[in-house]
Amino acid sequence: MLSITSEREYQSVYKKNIKTEGNLFVFLKRKIPEDYFAVGFVVSKKVGNAVIRNKVKRRIRAFLREHEDLHPTGVKLVIIAKPEAGTAIWQKIKDELIQLFETI
């Protein structure tokens, strides 16, 4: 699993994407010819203060480490947290992420 870090990579996913939306997260997926999985996170100030935003990002990273079997290959994925993700419990976050990854 690679991280999307540059603005150029984020913009490439924003411009050509397939959108999947849940109650807590939005997935923007772009298929790529290479055989790897890259992911980036967007957690805006609408989610909460810095502590809450970092907590949401840590939970997403923990989920990705636990569920490597769900990672698709040949995909760049941007996970956008909705404001409800800041107050959601861990089990609800895990359930939604599993559901969204299964739709990819």
Backbone as ProteinMPNN parsed JSONL, in Angstrom:
{"seq_chain_A": "MLSITSEREYQSVYKKNIKTEGNLFVFLKRKIPEDYFAVGFVVSKKVGNAVIRNKVKRRIRAFLREHEDLHPTGVKLVIIAKPEAGTAIWQKIKDELIQLFETI", "coords_chain_A": {"N_chain_A": [[0.845, -1.175, 0.0], [0.66, 2.102, -0.947], [1.083, 5.625, -0.267], [-0.841, 8.447, -1.198], [0.515, 11.47, -1.78], [1.156, 13.89, -3.035], [-0.159, 16.951, -4.392], [-0.704, 16.823, -7.09], [-1.22, 14.092, -7.536], [-3.559, 13.766, -6.009], [-5.263, 15.499, -7.441], [-5.387, 14.154, -9.887], [-6.935, 11.955, -9.218], [-9.275, 13.244, -8.394], [-10.189, 14.367, -10.8], [-10.73, 12.272, -12.632], [-12.731, 9.963, -11.67], [-14.427, 7.303, -9.885], [-17.168, 7.411, -7.909], [-18.057, 6.428, -4.665], [-20.314, 6.388, -2.056], [-20.924, 6.629, 1.424], [-22.385, 6.75, 4.752], [-20.488, 7.857, 6.432], [-18.118, 8.17, 5.004], [-16.631, 9.072, 1.823], [-15.634, 7.524, -1.095], [-13.304, 8.007, -3.601], [-12.344, 6.667, -6.518], [-9.801, 5.734, -8.759], [-8.88, 3.98, -11.544], [-5.771, 2.522, -12.418], [-3.049, 1.686, -14.626], [-0.847, 0.433, -13.47], [0.249, -2.083, -11.1], [-0.525, -1.737, -8.249], [-1.666, -0.487, -5.03], [-2.774, 2.591, -3.988], [-3.409, 5.041, -1.534], [-5.084, 7.899, -0.197], [-5.982, 10.392, 2.234], [-8.616, 12.625, 3.133], [-9.506, 14.841, 5.45], [-11.444, 17.193, 6.561], [-11.791, 20.418, 8.244], [-14.399, 20.493, 8.99], [-14.98, 18.101, 10.138], [-13.944, 18.129, 12.703], [-11.894, 19.346, 15.462], [-8.239, 19.495, 15.478], [-7.367, 17.268, 16.956], [-9.494, 15.443, 16.744], [-9.611, 15.129, 13.942], [-7.101, 13.935, 13.43], [-7.473, 11.586, 14.865], [-9.472, 10.312, 13.373], [-8.036, 9.854, 10.988], [-6.033, 8.137, 11.983], [-7.602, 5.957, 12.7], [-8.565, 5.117, 10.193], [-6.146, 4.371, 8.962], [-5.418, 2.265, 10.694], [-7.483, 0.47, 10.174], [-6.896, -0.132, 7.481], [-4.434, -1.438, 7.773], [-5.243, -3.704, 9.223], [-6.956, -4.986, 7.442], [-5.734, -5.945, 4.968], [-6.353, -7.721, 2.998], [-8.533, -6.712, 1.674], [-7.615, -4.764, -0.02], [-7.68, -3.42, -3.216], [-5.992, -4.001, -6.361], [-4.225, -1.973, -8.734], [-5.392, 0.524, -8.368], [-6.014, 3.874, -7.401], [-6.987, 5.48, -4.531], [-8.979, 7.835, -2.871], [-9.965, 8.687, 0.28], [-12.515, 10.363, 1.71], [-13.496, 11.947, 4.593], [-16.616, 12.406, 6.118], [-18.411, 14.886, 8.091], [-19.744, 13.445, 10.135], [-18.079, 11.345, 10.728], [-16.3, 12.105, 12.674], [-17.536, 11.83, 15.152], [-18.3, 9.231, 15.267], [-18.41, 5.832, 16.454], [-15.797, 3.344, 16.819], [-16.5, 0.741, 15.87], [-18.623, 1.268, 14.117], [-17.306, 2.772, 12.171], [-15.498, 0.845, 11.172], [-17.329, -1.056, 10.124], [-18.582, 0.419, 8.077], [-16.381, 1.031, 6.395], [-15.611, -1.551, 5.592], [-17.885, -2.27, 4.145], [-17.817, -0.332, 2.069], [-15.351, -0.925, 0.842], [-15.911, -3.428, -0.173], [-17.578, -2.818, -2.266], [-15.934, -1.819, -4.183]], "CA_chain_A": [[0.0, 0.0, 0.0], [1.387, 3.359, -1.046], [0.31, 6.805, 0.111], [-0.94, 9.568, -2.124], [1.039, 12.584, -0.997], [1.271, 15.16, -3.763], [-1.379, 17.591, -4.899], [-0.909, 16.325, -8.452], [-1.861, 12.78, -7.444], [-4.936, 13.985, -5.561], [-6.021, 16.092, -8.546], [-5.632, 13.138, -10.916], [-8.06, 11.143, -8.757], [-10.473, 14.085, -8.392], [-10.66, 14.652, -12.154], [-11.269, 11.057, -13.255], [-12.97, 9.055, -10.558], [-15.693, 6.615, -9.659], [-17.517, 7.827, -6.548], [-18.87, 5.561, -3.824], [-20.602, 7.209, -0.887], [-21.584, 6.039, 2.582], [-22.823, 7.734, 5.742], [-19.344, 8.476, 7.093], [-16.994, 8.381, 4.094], [-16.797, 9.072, 0.379], [-14.476, 6.943, -1.773], [-13.064, 8.392, -4.987], [-11.458, 5.629, -7.025], [-9.32, 5.868, -10.129], [-8.127, 2.808, -11.991], [-4.469, 2.828, -13.001], [-2.509, 0.49, -15.278], [0.146, -0.212, -12.624], [-0.301, -3.127, -10.251], [-0.371, -1.414, -6.838], [-2.782, 0.192, -4.39], [-2.361, 3.836, -3.342], [-4.537, 5.631, -0.815], [-4.899, 9.199, 0.428], [-7.086, 10.761, 3.12], [-9.0, 14.027, 3.237], [-10.325, 15.045, 6.643], [-11.514, 18.652, 6.639], [-12.087, 21.011, 9.544], [-15.801, 20.24, 9.307], [-15.031, 16.874, 10.934], [-13.67, 18.48, 14.098], [-10.612, 20.001, 15.68], [-7.076, 18.722, 15.027], [-7.326, 15.995, 17.665], [-10.512, 14.579, 16.143], [-9.198, 14.821, 12.561], [-6.014, 12.965, 13.492], [-8.045, 10.333, 15.344], [-10.14, 9.696, 12.223], [-6.985, 9.355, 10.09], [-5.41, 6.973, 12.627], [-8.538, 4.827, 12.614], [-8.569, 4.632, 8.807], [-4.876, 3.655, 8.766], [-5.496, 1.011, 11.447], [-8.358, -0.408, 9.399], [-6.177, -0.58, 6.283], [-3.435, -2.419, 8.198], [-5.929, -4.928, 9.643], [-7.698, -5.61, 6.343], [-4.959, -5.869, 3.729], [-6.995, -8.585, 2.002], [-9.543, -5.935, 0.951], [-6.977, -3.793, -0.9], [-7.692, -3.74, -4.641], [-4.77, -3.62, -7.065], [-4.487, -1.133, -9.895], [-6.358, 1.55, -7.949], [-5.693, 4.986, -6.508], [-8.201, 5.721, -3.775], [-9.001, 8.948, -1.921], [-11.028, 8.512, 1.259], [-12.919, 11.663, 2.256], [-14.313, 11.778, 5.793], [-17.727, 13.327, 6.315], [-18.421, 15.385, 9.476], [-20.246, 12.427, 11.068], [-16.998, 10.415, 11.063], [-15.62, 12.585, 13.866], [-18.219, 11.406, 16.369], [-18.698, 7.829, 15.131], [-17.645, 4.855, 17.232], [-14.862, 2.557, 16.018], [-17.179, -0.36, 15.195], [-19.4, 1.825, 13.005], [-16.335, 3.137, 11.138], [-15.027, -0.404, 10.563], [-18.406, -1.64, 9.331], [-18.781, 1.179, 6.842], [-15.225, 0.866, 5.525], [-15.718, -2.885, 4.989], [-18.958, -2.201, 3.15], [-17.367, 0.461, 0.92], [-14.288, -1.646, 0.145], [-16.511, -4.552, -0.902], [-18.23, -2.32, -3.479], [-14.906, -1.414, -5.166]], "C_chain_A": [[0.895, 1.244, 0.0], [0.475, 4.509, -0.62], [0.295, 7.814, -1.021], [-0.523, 10.799, -1.325], [1.004, 13.913, -1.736], [-0.09, 15.665, -4.234], [-1.715, 17.083, -6.294], [-1.616, 14.96, -8.444], [-3.318, 12.905, -6.994], [-5.784, 14.531, -6.712], [-6.312, 15.067, -9.637], [-6.8, 12.236, -10.517], [-9.351, 11.952, -8.779], [-11.049, 14.252, -9.795], [-11.309, 13.442, -12.814], [-11.494, 10.035, -12.16], [-14.313, 8.355, -10.673], [-16.013, 6.835, -8.19], [-18.419, 6.79, -5.888], [-19.06, 6.283, -2.506], [-21.325, 6.411, 0.182], [-22.025, 7.131, 3.528], [-21.659, 8.507, 6.349], [-18.219, 8.86, 6.14], [-17.446, 8.42, 2.64], [-15.506, 8.496, -0.198], [-14.442, 7.479, -3.194], [-11.995, 7.449, -5.509], [-11.072, 5.93, -8.455], [-8.513, 4.631, -10.467], [-6.847, 3.269, -12.669], [-3.899, 1.555, -13.615], [-1.47, -0.246, -14.421], [-0.541, -1.178, -11.659], [-0.006, -2.843, -8.771], [-1.609, -0.689, -6.345], [-2.235, 1.419, -3.671], [-3.592, 4.479, -2.718], [-4.123, 6.973, -0.224], [-6.139, 9.532, 1.237], [-7.335, 12.253, 3.051], [-9.95, 14.125, 4.425], [-10.337, 16.546, 6.899], [-11.836, 19.126, 8.053], [-13.547, 20.835, 9.943], [-15.957, 19.003, 10.189], [-14.803, 17.179, 12.407], [-12.336, 19.183, 14.217], [-9.464, 19.058, 15.299], [-7.001, 17.35, 15.693], [-8.29, 14.996, 17.031], [-10.108, 14.181, 14.722], [-8.084, 13.781, 12.55], [-6.499, 11.602, 13.964], [-8.738, 9.588, 14.2], [-9.102, 9.116, 11.269], [-6.293, 8.13, 10.68], [-6.301, 5.749, 12.532], [-8.593, 4.259, 11.196], [-7.296, 3.847, 8.532], [-4.879, 2.304, 9.471], [-6.37, 0.002, 10.714], [-7.62, -0.977, 8.194], [-5.095, -1.597, 6.63], [-4.081, -3.751, 8.556], [-6.537, -5.694, 8.475], [-6.954, -5.472, 5.017], [-5.565, -6.725, 2.628], [-8.048, -7.841, 1.18], [-8.941, -4.955, -0.047], [-7.07, -4.234, -2.36], [-6.357, -3.349, -5.274], [-5.144, -2.812, -8.295], [-5.448, -0.004, -9.599], [-5.648, 2.624, -7.127], [-7.008, 5.379, -5.854], [-8.011, 6.919, -2.849], [-10.214, 8.737, -1.023], [-11.294, 9.879, 1.896], [-13.848, 11.408, 3.44], [-15.409, 12.838, 5.822], [-17.721, 13.788, 7.776], [-18.88, 14.351, 10.508], [-19.152, 11.456, 11.507], [-16.271, 10.83, 12.337], [-16.238, 12.108, 15.163], [-18.613, 9.937, 16.349], [-17.823, 6.926, 15.993], [-16.831, 3.98, 16.275], [-15.564, 1.45, 15.242], [-17.978, 0.126, 13.988], [-18.478, 2.214, 11.841], [-15.853, 1.888, 10.412], [-16.09, -1.013, 9.645], [-18.604, -0.904, 8.014], [-17.609, 1.017, 5.88], [-15.238, -0.505, 4.855], [-16.751, -2.872, 3.872], [-18.495, -1.452, 1.888], [-16.258, -0.254, 0.144], [-14.852, -2.817, -0.652], [-17.193, -4.088, -2.19], [-17.219, -1.927, -4.565], [-14.637, -2.568, -6.107]], "O_chain_A": [[1.771, 1.397, 0.851], [-0.749, 4.377, -0.616], [1.294, 8.008, -1.713], [-1.14, 11.127, -0.311], [0.836, 14.96, -1.111], [-1.029, 14.896, -4.44], [-2.888, 16.932, -6.636], [-2.507, 14.714, -9.257], [-4.201, 12.235, -7.53], [-6.905, 14.069, -6.929], [-7.379, 15.109, -10.251], [-7.568, 11.8, -11.374], [-10.406, 11.427, -9.137], [-12.268, 14.275, -9.963], [-12.331, 13.578, -13.486], [-10.571, 9.324, -11.762], [-15.195, 8.751, -11.435], [-15.216, 6.484, -7.321], [-19.405, 6.336, -6.468], [-18.092, 6.742, -1.9], [-22.221, 5.62, -0.112], [-22.042, 8.306, 3.162], [-21.81, 9.665, 6.737], [-17.448, 9.775, 6.43], [-18.492, 7.881, 2.277], [-14.412, 8.928, 0.166], [-15.441, 7.413, -3.91], [-10.872, 7.433, -5.005], [-11.907, 6.332, -9.266], [-7.571, 4.279, -9.757], [-6.831, 4.264, -13.393], [-4.229, 0.455, -13.171], [-1.239, -1.436, -14.632], [-1.749, -1.101, -11.434], [0.685, -3.623, -8.117], [-2.486, -0.323, -7.127], [-1.335, 1.304, -2.839], [-4.678, 4.464, -3.298], [-2.98, 7.165, 0.192], [-7.223, 9.016, 0.964], [-6.404, 13.049, 2.929], [-11.049, 13.57, 4.409], [-9.359, 17.105, 7.395], [-12.118, 18.321, 8.941], [-13.895, 21.011, 11.111], [-16.95, 18.87, 10.904], [-15.413, 16.546, 13.269], [-11.724, 19.568, 13.221], [-9.708, 17.94, 14.845], [-6.609, 16.374, 15.053], [-7.935, 13.838, 16.809], [-10.249, 13.018, 14.342], [-8.118, 12.846, 11.75], [-5.993, 10.574, 13.515], [-8.603, 8.37, 14.078], [-9.271, 7.995, 10.789], [-5.995, 7.182, 9.954], [-5.821, 4.637, 12.311], [-8.66, 3.042, 11.022], [-7.35, 2.772, 7.935], [-4.403, 1.311, 8.921], [-6.037, -1.181, 10.642], [-7.71, -2.173, 7.917], [-4.86, -2.529, 5.86], [-3.54, -4.809, 8.237], [-6.624, -6.921, 8.516], [-7.498, -4.936, 4.051], [-5.316, -6.481, 1.447], [-8.416, -8.298, 0.098], [-9.673, -4.369, -0.845], [-6.588, -5.312, -2.706], [-5.669, -2.461, -4.771], [-6.244, -2.949, -8.832], [-6.233, 0.391, -10.461], [-4.804, 2.33, -6.281], [-8.016, 5.584, -6.531], [-7.013, 7.011, -2.134], [-11.343, 8.624, -1.5], [-10.419, 10.467, 2.532], [-14.867, 10.731, 3.302], [-15.156, 14.018, 5.58], [-17.09, 13.147, 8.616], [-18.432, 14.395, 11.654], [-19.281, 10.812, 12.548], [-15.684, 9.984, 13.012], [-15.544, 11.99, 16.173], [-19.2, 9.444, 17.313], [-16.651, 7.217, 16.231], [-17.135, 3.887, 15.086], [-15.258, 1.237, 14.069], [-18.004, -0.538, 12.951], [-18.82, 2.013, 10.676], [-15.8, 1.864, 9.182], [-15.789, -1.433, 8.528], [-18.774, -1.525, 6.965], [-17.817, 0.879, 4.674], [-14.911, -0.615, 3.673], [-16.514, -3.402, 2.787], [-18.757, -1.896, 0.771], [-16.231, -0.193, -1.085], [-14.316, -3.157, -1.707], [-17.367, -4.885, -3.112], [-17.591, -1.726, -5.721], [-13.809, -2.448, -7.01]]}, "name": "protein", "num_of_chains": 1, "seq": "MLSITSEREYQSVYKKNIKTEGNLFVFLKRKIPEDYFAVGFVVSKKVGNAVIRNKVKRRIRAFLREHEDLHPTGVKLVIIAKPEAGTAIWQKIKDELIQLFETI"}
